Amino acid sequence: MYTFKKIDAYVQLALVVGSLVLLTVNGFRHFYLGYFVIGGWQMLSLLGHAWGSKHLFMGQRRRQYTRVLCLLLVLAVVALASVYGILPFLLLLTVVSPALALWYMAIVFTELKNLQHRQFIQMR
C-alpha cells in the first residue's frame, strides 16, 4: 500500500501544479478542466483507499473528509430535486472544491509521511 500512497500523493501534486500552470498560461479558458481531472483522481484515490482499507488504518481526517463528501452528495440530491437549487449548489462547489482538493492532498501526504516514519522505525 506504500507504493499506492506514494504514487497517489505525487500524481495529485503533479495534477494540482499542472492545473495551476494551465490556468496561468491559458487563463480561465480551461478553468474547469482542473476541477474534473483533480476531482476525478481524488475520487478514484478515495475509492482505492476504501477498497484497500483492510490493510490500512483509516485516520480521523480521512473519515471527516469522507463525511463532508457524503454531505455534499446529499446536498447534490436535494439541489437537483429543485430547479432553483442547481445553480447555488454548483456555485458552492466552485468555491468549496479547491479547498477540498487541498485538504485531501494534505491528508494523503500526511499519511504517506506517517507510513514512511513507521517503515523507518521497523527497519531499526
Kinemage of the C-alpha trace (Angstrom):
@kinemage 1
@onewidth
@group {chain A} dominant
@subgroup {mainchain}
@vectorlist {calphas} color= white
{ca met a 1} P 0.000 0.000 0.000
{ca tyr a 2} L 3.018 2.265 0.442
{ca thr a 3} L 3.593 2.321 -3.314
{ca phe a 4} L -0.067 3.204 -3.935
{ca lys a 5} L 0.086 6.082 -1.441
{ca lys a 6} L 3.352 7.376 -2.892
{ca ile a 7} L 2.036 7.307 -6.465
{ca asp a 8} L -1.237 8.852 -5.341
{ca ala a 9} L 0.454 11.704 -3.478
{ca tyr a 10} L 2.823 12.674 -6.279
{ca val a 11} L 0.199 12.337 -9.031
{ca gln a 12} L -2.058 14.655 -7.053
{ca leu a 13} L 0.758 17.145 -6.638
{ca ala a 14} L 1.542 16.973 -10.359
{ca leu a 15} L -2.142 17.461 -11.259
{ca val a 16} L -2.502 20.493 -8.993
{ca val a 17} L 0.705 22.088 -10.281
{ca gly a 18} L -0.245 21.236 -13.875
{ca ser a 19} L -3.683 22.769 -13.410
{ca leu a 20} L -2.161 25.941 -11.974
{ca val a 21} L 0.278 26.156 -14.899
{ca leu a 22} L -2.579 25.592 -17.372
{ca leu a 23} L -4.612 28.273 -15.613
{ca thr a 24} L -1.671 30.688 -15.769
{ca val a 25} L -0.900 30.013 -19.434
{ca asn a 26} L -4.438 29.727 -20.840
{ca gly a 27} L -6.352 31.867 -18.396
{ca phe a 28} L -9.836 30.753 -17.482
{ca arg a 29} L -10.481 29.046 -20.804
{ca his a 30} L -9.762 25.595 -19.332
{ca phe a 31} L -10.564 26.511 -15.740
{ca tyr a 32} L -12.937 23.627 -15.050
{ca leu a 33} L -10.674 21.019 -16.630
{ca gly a 34} L -8.527 21.062 -13.498
{ca tyr a 35} L -11.622 20.618 -11.334
{ca phe a 36} L -12.681 17.483 -13.175
{ca val a 37} L -9.215 15.956 -13.505
{ca ile a 38} L -8.138 16.554 -9.911
{ca gly a 39} L -11.571 15.718 -8.515
{ca gly a 40} L -11.765 12.549 -10.604
{ca trp a 41} L -8.327 11.405 -9.475
{ca gln a 42} L -9.170 12.092 -5.856
{ca met a 43} L -12.426 10.147 -6.122
{ca leu a 44} L -10.501 7.184 -7.546
{ca ser a 45} L -7.970 7.585 -4.751
{ca leu a 46} L -10.678 7.688 -2.094
{ca leu a 47} L -12.292 4.560 -3.542
{ca gly a 48} L -8.897 2.848 -3.727
{ca his a 49} L -8.260 3.641 -0.087
{ca ala a 50} L -11.735 2.427 0.864
{ca trp a 51} L -11.179 -0.795 -1.064
{ca gly a 52} L -7.730 -1.299 0.425
{ca ser a 53} L -8.807 -0.235 3.908
{ca lys a 54} L -8.465 -3.757 5.262
{ca his a 55} L -4.702 -3.155 5.005
{ca leu a 56} L -4.868 0.452 6.157
{ca phe a 57} L -5.840 2.335 9.248
{ca met a 58} L -8.436 4.942 8.288
{ca gly a 59} L -7.453 8.090 10.146
{ca gln a 60} L -9.744 10.671 11.658
{ca arg a 61} L -9.018 13.265 8.963
{ca arg a 62} L -9.876 10.825 6.171
{ca arg a 63} L -13.142 9.915 7.943
{ca gln a 64} L -14.001 13.612 8.294
{ca tyr a 65} L -13.265 14.177 4.609
{ca thr a 66} L -15.475 11.224 3.654
{ca arg a 67} L -18.307 12.599 5.798
{ca val a 68} L -18.030 16.001 4.116
{ca leu a 69} L -18.221 14.343 0.693
{ca cys a 70} L -21.282 12.357 1.776
{ca leu a 71} L -22.877 15.614 2.962
{ca leu a 72} L -22.121 17.199 -0.428
{ca leu a 73} L -23.694 14.191 -2.144
{ca val a 74} L -26.871 14.636 -0.080
{ca leu a 75} L -26.859 18.361 -0.906
{ca ala a 76} L -26.469 17.480 -4.595
{ca val a 77} L -29.527 15.223 -4.498
{ca val a 78} L -31.548 17.914 -2.735
{ca ala a 79} L -30.310 20.605 -5.139
{ca leu a 80} L -31.106 18.527 -8.201
{ca ala a 81} L -34.644 17.966 -6.914
{ca ser a 82} L -35.329 21.668 -7.371
{ca val a 83} L -34.730 23.801 -10.431
{ca tyr a 84} L -33.741 26.697 -8.166
{ca gly a 85} L -31.244 24.646 -6.195
{ca ile a 86} L -28.942 23.627 -9.022
{ca leu a 87} L -27.164 26.938 -9.620
{ca pro a 88} L -26.467 27.710 -5.931
{ca phe a 89} L -25.125 24.182 -5.458
{ca leu a 90} L -22.814 24.500 -8.481
{ca leu a 91} L -21.576 27.852 -7.192
{ca leu a 92} L -20.947 26.243 -3.803
{ca leu a 93} L -18.923 23.508 -5.493
{ca thr a 94} L -16.918 26.087 -7.415
{ca val a 95} L -15.843 27.688 -4.146
{ca val a 96} L -15.502 24.565 -1.986
{ca ser a 97} L -13.800 22.201 -4.460
{ca pro a 98} L -10.304 23.750 -4.356
{ca ala a 99} L -10.339 23.652 -0.552
{ca leu a 100} L -11.456 20.010 -0.622
{ca ala a 101} L -8.724 19.153 -3.114
{ca leu a 102} L -6.023 20.738 -0.962
{ca trp a 103} L -7.470 19.125 2.167
{ca tyr a 104} L -7.420 15.663 0.602
{ca met a 105} L -3.915 16.168 -0.759
{ca ala a 106} L -2.752 17.183 2.740
{ca ile a 107} L -4.360 14.016 4.135
{ca val a 108} L -2.571 11.824 1.602
{ca phe a 109} L 0.830 13.459 2.183
{ca thr a 110} L 0.413 13.212 5.969
{ca glu a 111} L -0.478 9.522 5.700
{ca leu a 112} L 2.494 8.942 3.397
{ca lys a 113} L 4.828 10.678 5.866
{ca asn a 114} L 3.439 8.600 8.747
{ca leu a 115} L 3.828 5.403 6.725
{ca gln a 116} L 7.429 6.293 5.856
{ca his a 117} L 8.129 7.004 9.521
{ca arg a 118} L 6.585 3.674 10.543
{ca gln a 119} L 8.670 1.816 7.944
{ca phe a 120} L 11.815 3.603 9.149
{ca ile a 121} L 11.113 2.552 12.720
{ca gln a 122} L 10.553 -1.053 11.652
{ca met a 123} L 13.893 -1.065 9.818
{ca arg a 124} L 15.803 -0.244 13.011
